[in-house]
Amino acid sequence: MKILAAVMSAALTAANLVILQKLIDSIVAASGRNFSFQIPVWAVLLVTSEFLSSNRNHFGTLIDLSLERGLNRYLPERIVEKCRTISYASFENKEKQDILKRVNEQPVAKIMYIFNLACAVLSDLLSVFSLTFLFLTISLLLPVFFAAAMLLVARLTFLASGLMEDLFFEQTVSERKMEYFRSLFLDRHSLAELKFFHAIDHIKGRWEKCADSVLRDRLAATMRSQRYFAMSCGVLVIWVALVTAVLIGRLSGGHITIGVFVSMVSSSFTVLDLGNQIARNLADFSRKALEVRYLKLFFNLPDEENRDAGIPKNTCIEFRHVSFQYPGTERMVLKDVSFRIEPGESVAIVGENGAGKSTLIKLLCGLYPPTQGSVTIGGMEVSRISQEVLSRIIRVVFQDFQDYWFSLRENVTLGNRELKHHDTEIREALENVNFSGIASLDMPLGKLEEHAADLSRGQWQRLAIARACFADNKQSLMIFDEPSASLDPIAESRMYAMIYGLLKGRSCILISHRLASAKMADRILVFKQGMLSEDGTHEELIKQGGDYCKMWSAQSSWY
């Protein structure tokens, strides 16, 4: 439909000139004689043609809305479905992260923009061809002059556009700096700190220095690009002069009429402007097409392998000589790790930052396959268990958990939505994690709603734990990755006591570089530089006097 509209738009451009020519010739022919009925006919046709030409953008808008509505139904759904099947490794690869980021930047609007550019180029090209044909009927010289003029204008336009595009690309880092400085003033946490340190003027000065540099470079580039546009105007003047000279010669010789002369002189401005517009649109199209290219790269990202080995018979976990390095890196994050966790056993995994604790959980959750060795649950390779099954038998609270700006009720029941209206169970889950301060379960959280409640980081963390426990089927393995990272040591001790109380007799893994949880666990696994260095109870490891004992002595004063 939009392509048909582009063809009709091009046809109207040529039709306007022909009708104008016929109208003028009819008026000249009727001069000094009786009134000709051809005059009102051509006048009505000209008005109609001009009306259609002036309103074609309105018709195009209606078509755009229809196309955009269809795309908004189709494309986001496909993106969501692709995200559902994409391999987790794609989310941690830097190059693929850039693809994912760009895909999220208004893909429908970009596709519509490129499609409209393509239709505009098609319409302008057809208009140019039709007008060139009309020139050809007058003189063979006119198409030659036009081709030379349009090539010059197109070249100058590409040079001017390329100059500005190169500048915008070079200023990407400066733009990012400016955006960062602006964000410091808009974030309430950073703004409070800047006020406290009287650093607002300092940050403002850095922003102004960066902005001045960007604007100065843009002004210089704009002045340089204007030279190319001035040269384009010179080409336009020469082109119109040549067309006028040829037409005067043809008119003097009686080869064309007054109507043809007027319409052709009028079209000489239009046709070169169309050529200039085509060059600008093609330059814009080539730049925007690169942005949409990320959609193709996104849909070509590798999917997870089909895994359907069934359901494990129990939650016995075993790591056998597991080593692992992240894709694209050379360092082994885990080195020959072997251990076994029996069903119903609570285990604390401790170690300093960077020891490989969180990576261990990613392997257990099937997000990555081990580089060497095997990871099993209930005797089944994790890499062969489907994500749907794993999500039922493993419940995880990650260190970098997500804040969901939904209602309190939706936050708690996100993993078990069939119990959405079981208020008693929801409140019990909140009480179990000592979450308080909000009376209504339907109170919106976050910053989307006007009267939403904004939680502290510790409250969001308690809510994440409540969500994991509420979704639990009482037979699953519970994993907590640094669940108390936002809490003070005293609150942390209470949090772990609460978690162990809730999960007594259940399979449970708690990961931390702080040792408040370790003493309450059935076993403690100590990791150091990617290796399992110690394994035992709190009392056993203290007696050994190894790494755990040293960490405990260093941290005991906190508690």
Secondary structure, 3 states (H helix, E strand, C coil): CHHHHHHHHHHHHHHHHHHHHHHHHHHHHHCCCCCCCHHHHHHHHHHHHHHHHHCHHHHHHHHHHHHHHHHHHHHHHHHHHHHHHECHHHHCCHHHHHHHHHHCCCHHHHHHHHHHHHHHHHHHHHHHHHHHHHHHHHCCHHHHHHHHHHHHHHHHHHHHHHHHHHHHHHCHHHHHHHHHHHHHHHCHHHHHHHHHCCCHHHHHHHHHHHHHHHHHHHHHHHHHHHHHHHHHHHHHHHHHHHHHHHHHHHHHCCCCCHHHHHHHHHHHHHHHHHHHHHHHHHHHHHHHHHHHHHHHHHHCCCECCCCCCCCCCCCCEEEEEEEECCCCCCCCCEEEEEEEECCCCEEEEEECCCCCHHHHHHHHCCCCCCCEEEEEECCEEHHHCCHHHHHHHEEEECCCCCCCCCEHHHHHCCCCHHHCCCHHHHHHHHHHCCCCCCCCCCCEECCCCCCCECCCHHHHHHHHHHHHHHHCCCCCEEEEECCCCCCCHHHHHHHHHHHHHHCCCCCEEEEECCCCCHHHCCEEEEEECCEEEEEECHHHHHHHCCHHHHHHHHHHHHC
